[in-house]
Amino acid sequence: MASAFMAYPELRHPFASSSIHSEGSVTVLYEGRQVELAEHAAGEALLIRPDDLININGFEVKPEGVCHGDLCIPLTTALLVEQDDQTWFDLTAFADLLEQPYVADHEARVWSFAEIPAKRHNMMTEAMAPSLELTDRQGNIFNITDLKGKKALIVTWSSW
Amino acid sequence: MPVWQRIYEELNDPNFVLICVAEDTGGEAVAGPIFDAAAPTYVQIVDEDHRVSSAFNFVNVPSAAWIDETGRIVRIDEGTYSMIHSFGEGEQAITFGTDVYEPALKDWIQSGAQSRYIQSVETITAQIRQHTPAQRQADAAFCLGNLFRQHGDAAKADHYWQLARTLNPDSVNFIRQNLTLTEEGSAGEQFQKMMGEYVSAGRDYYRPIDIDHE
């Protein structure tokens, strides 16, 4: 075997087994956030409380639609589901509507959502930097879009 | 990392923000010491989920975007080497990188919109990779694998990282990050074989660097 570079072989699988969430909860991953939901009606689709939507992707369920800033997407019967005497919001149907890809591990009850394509539209058509919230090593949170007024170089690297 | 610090200090421009991002599931434990060794004063990010690469559709490191004062990208997705790197001697010698990027960057910081190195909206939007829905789904699979890894489930981590590679075979980042979990690491025989196939298939892991060498 060729000699290989492995900077930190001891860190391949360094983590002890631990629960992702409390028993009965589901976890949603989106934009670097990890949201645990105790109340849900998860099957193949992920049904959540409408009030929880804003904590996941910033959208709010309002009478005029599902809104984020000035953007409002009309509510349809596919998005609001009556089940067990409760009204649920179908997060997976909403993702399908937005053409937002996702991957679910039903056994572990975790849904991981990719970026909403519309949020990258200005980059793909107008070369505008995308909204991207980051946390630096000192714990400061900022968005790439907050840097207006300055030039910025964002450069990736890796240890591997 | 020390070279970027030198460049940042030489520019010494309060209206220039340098953000260096470690695309590394090893997190602070592996990237932190490398950052610290450079005594950096620029912004340092440890990006375990490779979110920056996902946001700009990068497929390899080092890659970069230049963003001007209005928030517009004016260069993107090149092999962003701060210098020419050389390792080994004789027939074993390996050289990679470029010495044209640093002067171009400095020219842009000093000349702004007058710099001949900035590119048009049309050039930039053509340069940004158009990812398919499957390639975008790969980003979600990669994050899911990373969550399982952080919770000690190596089998599921590997499953979803493999899925990410299958969904986005263009991502050298995913190929090499996955290989860090193997005995031979990220630059062994598997890597050489995969990169041979990658290049043979006509894929480019950096856009050609279009900078005149003066």
Chai-1 contact restraints between the chains, C-beta under 6 A:
chainA,res_idxA,chainB,res_idxB,connection_type,confidence,min_distance_angstrom,max_distance_angstrom,comment,restraint_id
A,M1,B,E184,contact,1.0,0.0,6.0,A-B,restraint_1
A,A2,B,G188,contact,1.0,0.0,6.0,A-B,restraint_2
A,A2,B,E189,contact,1.0,0.0,6.0,A-B,restraint_3
A,A4,B,E184,contact,1.0,0.0,6.0,A-B,restraint_4
A,A4,B,G185,contact,1.0,0.0,6.0,A-B,restraint_5
A,A4,B,G188,contact,1.0,0.0,6.0,A-B,restraint_6
A,F5,B,G185,contact,1.0,0.0,6.0,A-B,restraint_7
A,F5,B,A187,contact,1.0,0.0,6.0,A-B,restraint_8
A,M6,B,G185,contact,1.0,0.0,6.0,A-B,restraint_9
A,Y8,B,G26,contact,1.0,0.0,6.0,A-B,restraint_10
A,Y8,B,V30,contact,1.0,0.0,6.0,A-B,restraint_11
A,L11,B,G26,contact,1.0,0.0,6.0,A-B,restraint_12
A,L11,B,A29,contact,1.0,0.0,6.0,A-B,restraint_13
A,L11,B,V30,contact,1.0,0.0,6.0,A-B,restraint_14
A,R12,B,L181,contact,1.0,0.0,6.0,A-B,restraint_15
A,H13,B,A154,contact,1.0,0.0,6.0,A-B,restraint_16
A,F15,B,Q150,contact,1.0,0.0,6.0,A-B,restraint_17
A,F15,B,G152,contact,1.0,0.0,6.0,A-B,restraint_18
A,A16,B,G152,contact,1.0,0.0,6.0,A-B,restraint_19
A,S17,B,G152,contact,1.0,0.0,6.0,A-B,restraint_20
A,S18,B,H151,contact,1.0,0.0,6.0,A-B,restraint_21
A,S18,B,G152,contact,1.0,0.0,6.0,A-B,restraint_22
A,I20,B,H151,contact,1.0,0.0,6.0,A-B,restraint_23
A,L29,B,C143,contact,1.0,0.0,6.0,A-B,restraint_24
A,G32,B,R51,contact,1.0,0.0,6.0,A-B,restraint_25
A,P101,B,P133,contact,1.0,0.0,6.0,A-B,restraint_26
A,P101,B,R136,contact,1.0,0.0,6.0,A-B,restraint_27
A,P101,B,Q137,contact,1.0,0.0,6.0,A-B,restraint_28
A,P101,B,A140,contact,1.0,0.0,6.0,A-B,restraint_29
A,Y102,B,A140,contact,1.0,0.0,6.0,A-B,restraint_30
A,V103,B,A140,contact,1.0,0.0,6.0,A-B,restraint_31
A,V103,B,A141,contact,1.0,0.0,6.0,A-B,restraint_32
A,V103,B,L144,contact,1.0,0.0,6.0,A-B,restraint_33
A,S112,B,A140,contact,1.0,0.0,6.0,A-B,restraint_34
A,S112,B,C143,contact,1.0,0.0,6.0,A-B,restraint_35
A,S112,B,L144,contact,1.0,0.0,6.0,A-B,restraint_36
A,F113,B,A140,contact,1.0,0.0,6.0,A-B,restraint_37
A,A114,B,R136,contact,1.0,0.0,6.0,A-B,restraint_38
A,A114,B,Q137,contact,1.0,0.0,6.0,A-B,restraint_39
A,A114,B,D139,contact,1.0,0.0,6.0,A-B,restraint_40
A,A114,B,A140,contact,1.0,0.0,6.0,A-B,restraint_41
A,A127,B,R72,contact,1.0,0.0,6.0,A-B,restraint_42
A,A127,B,I73,contact,1.0,0.0,6.0,A-B,restraint_43
A,A127,B,V121,contact,1.0,0.0,6.0,A-B,restraint_44
A,A127,B,I124,contact,1.0,0.0,6.0,A-B,restraint_45
A,A127,B,T125,contact,1.0,0.0,6.0,A-B,restraint_46
A,M128,B,G71,contact,1.0,0.0,6.0,A-B,restraint_47
A,M128,B,R72,contact,1.0,0.0,6.0,A-B,restraint_48
A,A129,B,I67,contact,1.0,0.0,6.0,A-B,restraint_49
A,A129,B,G71,contact,1.0,0.0,6.0,A-B,restraint_50
A,A129,B,I73,contact,1.0,0.0,6.0,A-B,restraint_51
A,P130,B,A55,contact,1.0,0.0,6.0,A-B,restraint_52
A,L132,B,A55,contact,1.0,0.0,6.0,A-B,restraint_53
A,L134,B,I45,contact,1.0,0.0,6.0,A-B,restraint_54
A,D136,B,V43,contact,1.0,0.0,6.0,A-B,restraint_55
A,D136,B,Q44,contact,1.0,0.0,6.0,A-B,restraint_56
A,D136,B,I45,contact,1.0,0.0,6.0,A-B,restraint_57
A,R137,B,Q44,contact,1.0,0.0,6.0,A-B,restraint_58
A,L147,B,V17,contact,1.0,0.0,6.0,A-B,restraint_59
A,K148,B,G71,contact,1.0,0.0,6.0,A-B,restraint_60
A,G149,B,E69,contact,1.0,0.0,6.0,A-B,restraint_61
A,K150,B,N15,contact,1.0,0.0,6.0,A-B,restraint_62
A,K150,B,V17,contact,1.0,0.0,6.0,A-B,restraint_63
A,K151,B,F16,contact,1.0,0.0,6.0,A-B,restraint_64
A,K151,B,D68,contact,1.0,0.0,6.0,A-B,restraint_65
A,K151,B,I109,contact,1.0,0.0,6.0,A-B,restraint_66
A,A152,B,V17,contact,1.0,0.0,6.0,A-B,restraint_67
A,A152,B,I67,contact,1.0,0.0,6.0,A-B,restraint_68
A,L153,B,L18,contact,1.0,0.0,6.0,A-B,restraint_69
A,L153,B,A64,contact,1.0,0.0,6.0,A-B,restraint_70
A,L153,B,W66,contact,1.0,0.0,6.0,A-B,restraint_71
A,I154,B,I19,contact,1.0,0.0,6.0,A-B,restraint_72
A,I154,B,A65,contact,1.0,0.0,6.0,A-B,restraint_73
A,V155,B,C20,contact,1.0,0.0,6.0,A-B,restraint_74
A,V155,B,P62,contact,1.0,0.0,6.0,A-B,restraint_75
A,V155,B,A64,contact,1.0,0.0,6.0,A-B,restraint_76
A,V155,B,T80,contact,1.0,0.0,6.0,A-B,restraint_77
A,T156,B,V21,contact,1.0,0.0,6.0,A-B,restraint_78
A,T156,B,E23,contact,1.0,0.0,6.0,A-B,restraint_79
A,T156,B,V52,contact,1.0,0.0,6.0,A-B,restraint_80
A,T156,B,V61,contact,1.0,0.0,6.0,A-B,restraint_81
A,T156,B,P62,contact,1.0,0.0,6.0,A-B,restraint_82
A,T156,B,S63,contact,1.0,0.0,6.0,A-B,restraint_83
A,W157,B,V61,contact,1.0,0.0,6.0,A-B,restraint_84
A,W157,B,P62,contact,1.0,0.0,6.0,A-B,restraint_85
A,S158,B,E23,contact,1.0,0.0,6.0,A-B,restraint_86
A,S158,B,D24,contact,1.0,0.0,6.0,A-B,restraint_87
A,S158,B,V61,contact,1.0,0.0,6.0,A-B,restraint_88
A,S159,B,D24,contact,1.0,0.0,6.0,A-B,restraint_89
A,S159,B,V30,contact,1.0,0.0,6.0,A-B,restraint_90
A,S159,B,A31,contact,1.0,0.0,6.0,A-B,restraint_91
A,S159,B,I34,contact,1.0,0.0,6.0,A-B,restraint_92
A,W160,B,R176,contact,1.0,0.0,6.0,A-B,restraint_93
A,W160,B,T180,contact,1.0,0.0,6.0,A-B,restraint_94
A,W160,B,S186,contact,1.0,0.0,6.0,A-B,restraint_95
